[in-house]
Amino acid sequence: MIWAPGKAIERRTTMLPYGLRQSLEQCTNLPSLPSAVLRVVELARDPESSIQQIVSTLGTDPALSVRVLSLANTVYFTQSRPVEDLQQAVSRIGMERTLSLALGCSLVTGTESQAFPGMDLERYWQRSLICALNAKSLAETLGLDAESGALYTASLLQDIGMLALYAADAAHYRPLIESATDHVSLLHEERRLYGADHAEVGAWLAAQWKLSERTTQWIARSHDGLERSDSREAQTRNCLIASGTLADAWLKGEAALSMAMASLEEYFGLDSPKMIAKIMSLQEQLPSVVALYDIALPQPLDANQLMYEAKLLLAERNARLQQDLLRQQQEIESLRRQQETLSHQASVDPLTGLFNRRYMEQRLEALFDQASADSNSLSIIFIDLDRFKNINDEFGHTVGDEVLRGFAAILSGMFDDDEAITGRYGGEEFVVVLPGVGSDVARQRVKEIRRQVDAKAAVNCHGAPILVTASYGIAVMEEAGRFANIRELIETADQCMYQSKRNGCNRVTVVTAPVTTAPT
């Protein structure tokens, strides 16, 4: 049968959809624990229980007792003298490790007698043991030694829900296992089919066995995403979650494992060489551990190949970073050019290509302040085309625009950017700013402008040249006299230009500070 999710369930709890829970409860071949192990679980949760009680309980299962003694004498718990009795063994390896061994060995033995066609139990238990070893190792790396024993148990059992789902619904669960490309896709399909995944089912099963609440919750959250947090609880869960990532990659080989290690670096502060050293240390311990559970040893990893894959991955990542950096630089350069274009457009008169009034006034203010501070000269030439309205009225605004562009071209061709700043101030009015230039040079520059204007037709209209003249006003700030502010300097130049117009047009009027008018 296929179970509908029913009521919404809260992720990371042992609450399951009603139909799924009912089927699990009615299943007669769920993974189960012998009475001796259940009693060990009960004693482990009771703070009043003693090691002697646990030893007595383990003693009722000779096979399990032998495994506990063997574990205590492995390289995992090397001491100066081997232990010779069960009490010494439990004292050496600790209660949590004794519990995890009892749980794991009992479940491995129990599942051997059950049929799980389409499911590789050997690989399943290999993955579980590698998860447990990695979780413990990562916890110790982060200084979480107090949690490492319980983490080992939770990691060992994090996929026990897979066996429960298979036992309860083999007809539908077997196709899921066989078609799933990886653990993530299997979880997705489980949630779609049952409204819960095997981590939640495993937590429910752990609760039935009366494992600790912490262990139960860790199993439920064993397939969550990693967290960027400094809290002890989050770091502990990260060890559990990462253990599955490492175990899957471990069993796939060096290339997959190098990628998994790289993805975990930022969470555990371990670069590839340190991570590889830890992996190889675990591999050295693995033979004695898998022997306790009576399962086959996974294909060994090659440390040199693992380092090669890690270096290859690092080189690829650096190449991608270089590409990303180059792309970012190109984007920045493009944005800079766009900004320059926008800035240019904001400062330039679109008709003539000269600077606009807003930009000219900004530059003038800065140049005035600099000239005032350094006691340097500064000249401004205001230019107004004579009788320009008549040109527009007689020939039209299109021709008028051509006249403005032609005059602007004369100014642009006469002055370098370093020598002068030229702009259209508005209508037919133009401005030339000459930093560091006194009245004599300013007069000479105006003569050159007038000569150019007299020599050239501004535009040809129907084969007939249109000649224009202009009126000029020059305001000059020299060492001998200063204007009070930039506004006074601009208004003086403007008034000089209007004075030229009143005097008959096509003239030049010059004022220097202090005010002395000299029409020409």
Long-range contacts (C-beta under 8 A, 24 or more apart in sequence): 1-169, 1-172, 2-172, 2-193, 2-194, 3-193, 3-194, 3-195, 4-195, 5-194, 5-195, 5-196, 6-195, 9-195, 9-196, 9-200, 11-200, 12-200, 12-217, 12-220, 12-221, 12-224, 13-200, 13-203, 13-220, 14-200, 14-203, 14-204, 14-206, 14-207, 14-216, 14-220, 16-195, 16-196, 16-200, 16-201, 16-204, 17-194, 17-195, 17-196, 20-168, 20-194, 20-195, 20-196, 20-201, 21-204, 23-168, 23-169, 24-164, 24-168, 24-201, 24-204, 24-205, 27-164, 27-167, 27-168, 29-114, 29-167, 30-163, 30-164, 30-167, 30-168, 30-205, 31-107, 31-110, 31-111, 31-160, 31-163, 31-164, 31-167, 31-205, 32-110, 33-103, 33-106, 33-107, 33-110, 33-209, 34-61, 34-106, 34-110, 36-60, 36-61, 36-64, 36-102, 37-61, 37-64, 37-102, 37-103, 37-106, 38-209, 38-210, 40-98, 40-99, 40-102, 41-99, 41-103, 41-209, 41-210, 41-211, 42-210, 44-95, 44-96, 44-99, 44-212, 45-210, 45-211, 45-212, 51-87, 51-90, 51-91, 51-95, 52-87, 54-90, 54-95, 54-98, 55-86, 55-87, 55-90, 58-86, 58-90, 58-98, 58-102, 59-86, 63-105, 63-109, 64-101, 64-102, 64-105, 64-106, 67-101, 67-105, 67-292, 68-93, 68-98, 68-101, 68-102, 70-291, 70-292, 71-97, 71-101, 71-289, 71-292, 74-285, 74-288, 74-289, 74-292, 75-284, 75-285, 75-288, 76-285, 76-288, 76-289, 94-149, 95-149, 96-149, 96-150, 96-152, 96-153, 97-149, 97-152, 99-153, 100-132, 100-149, 100-152, 100-153, 100-156, 101-292, 103-153, 103-156, 103-157, 104-128, 104-129, 104-132, 104-156, 104-157, 104-293, 105-292, 105-293, 105-294, 107-157, 107-160, 107-163, 108-293, 108-294, 108-295, 109-294, 111-163, 114-167, 116-163, 116-166, 116-170, 117-174, 118-174, 118-177, 118-178, 119-162, 119-166, 119-174, 119-177, 122-295, 122-296, 123-251, 124-159, 124-162, 124-163, 125-293, 125-295, 126-251, 126-290, 126-295, 126-296, 126-298, 127-159, 127-247, 127-248, 127-251, 128-155, 128-156, 128-157, 128-158, 128-159, 128-247, 129-156, 129-286, 129-289, 129-290, 129-293, 129-295, 130-243, 130-246, 130-247, 130-250, 130-251, 130-282, 130-286, 130-298, 131-155, 131-156, 131-158, 131-159, 131-243, 131-244, 131-246, 131-247, 132-156, 132-243, 133-282, 133-285, 133-286, 133-289, 134-242, 134-243, 134-246, 134-247, 134-250, 134-282, 135-239, 135-240, 135-242, 135-243, 137-278, 137-281, 137-282, 138-238, 138-239, 138-242, 138-243, 138-268, 139-236, 139-239, 141-268, 141-269, 141-270, 141-278, 142-235, 142-239, 142-268, 144-232, 144-235, 144-236, 144-239, 147-232, 147-236, 147-239, 150-212, 150-214, 150-215, 150-218, 151-218, 151-236, 151-239, 151-240, 153-211, 153-215, 154-215, 154-218, 154-219, 154-222, 154-240, 155-222, 155-240, 155-243, 155-244, 157-202, 157-206, 157-211, 157-215, 157-219, 158-199, 158-202, 158-218, 158-219, 158-222, 158-223, 158-240, 158-243, 158-244, 159-198, 159-199, 159-202, 159-244, 160-198, 160-202, 160-205, 160-206, 160-219, 161-197, 161-198, 161-199, 161-200, 161-201, 161-202, 161-203, 161-204, 161-205, 161-219, 162-198, 162-202, 164-198, 164-201, 164-202, 164-205, 165-190, 165-194, 165-198, 165-201, 182-248, 183-223, 183-244, 183-248, 187-223, 197-223, 199-223, 226-264, 226-267, 228-266, 228-267, 238-267, 238-268, 242-267, 242-268, 246-279, 250-279, 250-298, 250-301, 251-298, 251-299, 253-299, 253-301, 254-301, 254-302, 254-305, 254-306, 254-308, 254-309, 255-309, 257-301, 257-306, 257-309, 258-306, 258-309, 258-310, 258-312, 258-313, 259-313, 261-310, 262-310, 262-313, 262-314, 262-317, 272-307, 272-310, 272-311, 272-314, 273-307, 273-310, 276-303, 276-306, 276-307, 276-310, 279-306, 280-306, 349-423, 349-424, 351-401, 351-404, 351-405, 351-424, 352-404, 352-405, 352-407, 352-408, 352-424, 353-405, 353-408, 353-412, 354-408, 354-411, 354-412, 354-422, 354-423, 354-424, 354-430, 355-421, 355-422, 355-423, 355-424, 356-423, 356-424, 357-423, 357-424, 357-425, 357-426, 359-423, 360-421, 360-423, 360-425, 360-431, 360-433, 361-490, 363-421, 363-433, 364-433, 364-486, 364-489, 364-490, 365-486, 367-433, 367-435, 368-477, 368-483, 368-485, 368-486, 368-489, 369-486, 370-435, 371-435, 371-436, 371-477, 372-477, 372-482, 375-479, 376-435, 376-436, 376-479, 377-436, 377-437, 377-438, 377-476, 377-477, 377-478, 377-479, 378-433, 378-434, 378-435, 378-436, 378-437, 378-476, 378-477, 378-489, 379-433, 379-434, 379-437, 379-438, 379-439, 379-441, 379-442, 379-474, 379-475, 379-476, 379-477, 380-431, 380-432, 380-433, 380-434, 380-474, 380-475, 380-476, 380-489, 380-490, 380-493, 381-431, 381-432, 381-433, 381-434, 381-442, 381-445, 381-446, 381-449, 381-472, 381-473, 381-474, 381-493, 382-425, 382-429, 382-430, 382-431, 382-472, 382-473, 382-474, 382-475, 382-493, 382-494, 382-496, 382-497, 383-429, 383-430, 383-431, 383-432, 383-449, 383-470, 383-471, 383-472, 383-473, 383-497, 384-428, 384-429, 384-430, 384-470, 384-471, 384-497, 384-498, 384-501, 385-428, 385-429, 385-468, 385-469, 385-470, 386-468, 386-469, 386-470, 386-471, 386-501, 386-505, 386-506, 387-505, 388-427, 388-428, 388-468, 391-466, 391-468, 395-461, 395-466, 399-459, 399-461, 399-466, 402-458, 402-459, 403-458, 403-459, 403-466, 403-468, 404-428, 406-456, 406-458, 406-459, 407-453, 407-458, 407-468, 407-470, 410-449, 410-452, 410-453, 410-456, 411-449, 413-452, 414-445, 414-448, 414-449, 414-452, 420-445, 429-497, 431-493, 437-476, 438-476, 438-478, 439-474, 439-476, 439-478, 439-510, 439-512, 442-474, 442-476, 442-510, 443-474, 443-508, 443-510, 443-520, 446-472, 446-474, 446-508, 450-506, 450-508, 469-505, 469-506, 470-506, 471-497, 471-498, 471-500, 471-501, 471-505, 471-506, 471-507, 472-496, 472-497, 472-500, 472-507, 472-508, 472-509, 473-497, 473-498, 473-499, 473-500, 473-508, 473-509, 473-510, 473-511, 474-508, 474-509, 474-510, 474-511, 475-510, 475-511, 475-512, 475-513, 476-510, 476-511, 476-512, 476-513, 477-512, 477-513, 478-512, 478-513, 480-512, 480-513, 481-512, 481-513, 481-514, 482-513, 483-513, 489-513
